[in-house]
Amino acid sequence: MTDTPLDFGDPADLDRLRREFRAWLAEHPLPERQSGEPVPVFLRRWHRLLHSGGWVGLDVPERYGGRGLTALHQVAISDELGACRAPGVPRIGYLAHALLEFGSEEQRLRFLPRMLAGDEVWCQGFSEPGAGSDLAGMSTFAERHDDHYTVRGQKLWTSYAQYSGLCLLLARTDRAAPAHKSISAFVLPLDRPGVTVRPLRAANGDDEFCELFLDDVRVEESERVGAEGVGWALAMTTVSYERNALDTGHISKYGLLVERLRRHAAERHGGLPDGLLSRIGRCVVDYEVLVAHARRRTAERLAGQVAGPESSVDKLLMTRTEQRLYDTALEVFPDELAGEGGELFGDYLYSRAASVYGGTSQIQRNIIAKRILHLPSNG
Ligand SMILES: Cc1cc2nc3c(=O)[nH]c(=O)nc-3n(C[C@H](O)[C@H](O)[C@H](O)COP(=O)(O)OP(=O)(O)OC[C@H]3O[C@@H](n4cnc5c(N)ncnc54)[C@H](O)[C@@H]3O)c2cc1C
């Protein structure tokens, strides 16, 4: 295990939780992924196993199926998972927060326990062919009738929709209102008539992404999450959590690699090619800066601050740290690049996506410029 850079608060309490989790992990190791088993199916097995031990949704209130602890407890467990290179629970953190903050009590009671248990798998239907960065420009429309809506449109890049039962869907509900007040959110069961899910095969052979075609799909009013028009605020809350390195276990995973590079540099001090030592140094600095930010963000969350535009800073730092780290690691350990399919090479490939998912790096810079620095726009 790495040092535990995120521990503050009551160290004895967190230390107890971490030790309890390590003991549980020793008895319930990460299962083997079976040959040909799709990633989400494997992750669901792992998710259910973690849940059976009480290790999912630590910061979710008990009445919704969580453990009613704090964000710090959840972060400590995500950190432990990253430190032993075990995957976390996909998407739960930010989708659960969207329901906690915007869902009705009935929706929270209905959906959260089953989401946390892995009994119902969710996907996120936000992006569209013409509306990724410009999410506000989405054209999927939910037309209001007395007690229901009919939804028409198309979503794109919906990760693992083919393995999901429910989708947190964004659709416009008002053609006249300004974009940020005209979007609403819905829980859409994917087996509804009129829904077509079409997986897309990516260049690396994975079928993570899907297209979602919505052809006059009936959605009940009771399936709308929050009031009409709050979809934009819900989306911003969701992606703020998605942009946060804390819940993902990324930090401790990066920490392992930073340590490996540091050791390599110490051993080969005189014998590294020009510039490589300073590139390793940059990785160490990036990592330390990210850890400092993560600590600050955790403290703010514990003080009750809701995730906001500051998460764009975290996302940029996380992306920079991850991409520089894997670029440098492949330079230092080229044999692992030759062994395509190896763990480091797989992580290197996926690090390319960090500057796109959850909003691209350019969009994070725009958010920082507008919402944090209040710079004038030049267009
Ligand atoms: C691994 C992965 C998983 C994903 N999973 C999901 C999912 O489950 N659900 C979902 O809804 N979406 C998902 N996405 C989609 C993701 O949110 C979008 O890809 C992202 O928001 C960018 O949108 P786009 O691909 O349409 O690119 P575009 O918006 O077309 O952008 C293309 C390029 O133009 C730049 N650009 C665009 N507008 C501006 C601007 N105003 N200023 C400066 N530069 C600009 C962008 O930075 C980018 O470099 C996923 C993406 C990835 C990579």
PDBQT file of the ligand as one rigid body, heavy atoms in Angstrom, charges set to zero:
ROOT
HETATM    1  C1  LIG A 401     -14.203   7.456 -22.397  1.00  0.00    +0.000 C 
HETATM    2  C2  LIG A 401     -15.404   8.336 -22.606  1.00  0.00    +0.000 A 
HETATM    3  C3  LIG A 401     -16.607   8.013 -21.996  1.00  0.00    +0.000 A 
HETATM    4  C4  LIG A 401     -17.739   8.823 -22.209  1.00  0.00    +0.000 A 
HETATM    5  N1  LIG A 401     -18.928   8.450 -21.635  1.00  0.00    +0.000 NA
HETATM    6  C5  LIG A 401     -20.034   9.211 -21.820  1.00  0.00    +0.000 A 
HETATM    7  C6  LIG A 401     -21.286   8.811 -21.239  1.00  0.00    +0.000 A 
HETATM    8  O1  LIG A 401     -21.394   7.770 -20.577  1.00  0.00    +0.000 OA
HETATM    9  N2  LIG A 401     -22.362   9.605 -21.449  1.00  0.00    +0.000 N 
HETATM   10  C7  LIG A 401     -22.303  10.778 -22.174  1.00  0.00    +0.000 A 
HETATM   11  O2  LIG A 401     -23.314  11.468 -22.273  1.00  0.00    +0.000 OA
HETATM   12  N3  LIG A 401     -21.136  11.163 -22.772  1.00  0.00    +0.000 NA
HETATM   13  C8  LIG A 401     -20.007  10.403 -22.613  1.00  0.00    +0.000 A 
HETATM   14  N4  LIG A 401     -18.802  10.766 -23.215  1.00  0.00    +0.000 N 
HETATM   15  C9  LIG A 401     -18.810  11.901 -24.130  1.00  0.00    +0.000 C 
HETATM   16  C10 LIG A 401     -18.049  13.131 -23.645  1.00  0.00    +0.000 C 
HETATM   17  O3  LIG A 401     -18.740  13.801 -22.630  1.00  0.00    +0.000 OA
HETATM   18  C11 LIG A 401     -17.839  14.012 -24.888  1.00  0.00    +0.000 C 
HETATM   19  O4  LIG A 401     -16.996  13.299 -25.763  1.00  0.00    +0.000 OA
HETATM   20  C12 LIG A 401     -17.191  15.335 -24.554  1.00  0.00    +0.000 C 
HETATM   21  O5  LIG A 401     -18.070  16.145 -23.816  1.00  0.00    +0.000 OA
HETATM   22  C13 LIG A 401     -16.760  16.089 -25.839  1.00  0.00    +0.000 C 
HETATM   23  O6  LIG A 401     -17.810  16.173 -26.740  1.00  0.00    +0.000 OA
HETATM   24  P1  LIG A 401     -17.620  15.726 -28.271  1.00  0.00    +0.000 P 
HETATM   25  O7  LIG A 401     -16.986  14.376 -28.285  1.00  0.00    +0.000 OA
HETATM   26  O8  LIG A 401     -18.930  15.906 -28.949  1.00  0.00    +0.000 OA
HETATM   27  O9  LIG A 401     -16.544  16.738 -28.878  1.00  0.00    +0.000 OA
HETATM   28  P2  LIG A 401     -16.829  18.163 -29.469  1.00  0.00    +0.000 P 
HETATM   29  O10 LIG A 401     -17.726  18.909 -28.557  1.00  0.00    +0.000 OA
HETATM   30  O11 LIG A 401     -17.284  18.020 -30.887  1.00  0.00    +0.000 OA
HETATM   31  O12 LIG A 401     -15.402  18.836 -29.423  1.00  0.00    +0.000 OA
HETATM   32  C14 LIG A 401     -14.407  18.593 -30.430  1.00  0.00    +0.000 C 
HETATM   33  C15 LIG A 401     -13.180  19.427 -30.096  1.00  0.00    +0.000 C 
HETATM   34  O13 LIG A 401     -13.511  20.839 -30.143  1.00  0.00    +0.000 OA
HETATM   35  C16 LIG A 401     -13.171  21.460 -28.909  1.00  0.00    +0.000 C 
HETATM   36  N5  LIG A 401     -14.178  22.491 -28.584  1.00  0.00    +0.000 N 
HETATM   37  C17 LIG A 401     -15.520  22.369 -28.703  1.00  0.00    +0.000 A 
HETATM   38  N6  LIG A 401     -16.125  23.498 -28.269  1.00  0.00    +0.000 NA
HETATM   39  C18 LIG A 401     -15.139  24.335 -27.856  1.00  0.00    +0.000 A 
HETATM   40  C19 LIG A 401     -15.125  25.657 -27.296  1.00  0.00    +0.000 A 
HETATM   41  N7  LIG A 401     -16.260  26.333 -27.061  1.00  0.00    +0.000 N 
HETATM   42  N8  LIG A 401     -13.931  26.199 -26.986  1.00  0.00    +0.000 NA
HETATM   43  C20 LIG A 401     -12.761  25.523 -27.194  1.00  0.00    +0.000 A 
HETATM   44  N9  LIG A 401     -12.721  24.285 -27.743  1.00  0.00    +0.000 NA
HETATM   45  C21 LIG A 401     -13.885  23.692 -28.061  1.00  0.00    +0.000 A 
HETATM   46  C22 LIG A 401     -13.202  20.344 -27.876  1.00  0.00    +0.000 C 
HETATM   47  O14 LIG A 401     -12.388  20.663 -26.750  1.00  0.00    +0.000 OA
HETATM   48  C23 LIG A 401     -12.661  19.169 -28.675  1.00  0.00    +0.000 C 
HETATM   49  O15 LIG A 401     -11.245  19.218 -28.702  1.00  0.00    +0.000 OA
HETATM   50  C24 LIG A 401     -17.660   9.979 -23.028  1.00  0.00    +0.000 A 
HETATM   51  C25 LIG A 401     -16.441  10.306 -23.644  1.00  0.00    +0.000 A 
HETATM   52  C26 LIG A 401     -15.320   9.493 -23.442  1.00  0.00    +0.000 A 
HETATM   53  C27 LIG A 401     -14.034   9.861 -24.124  1.00  0.00    +0.000 C 
ENDROOT
TORSDOF 0
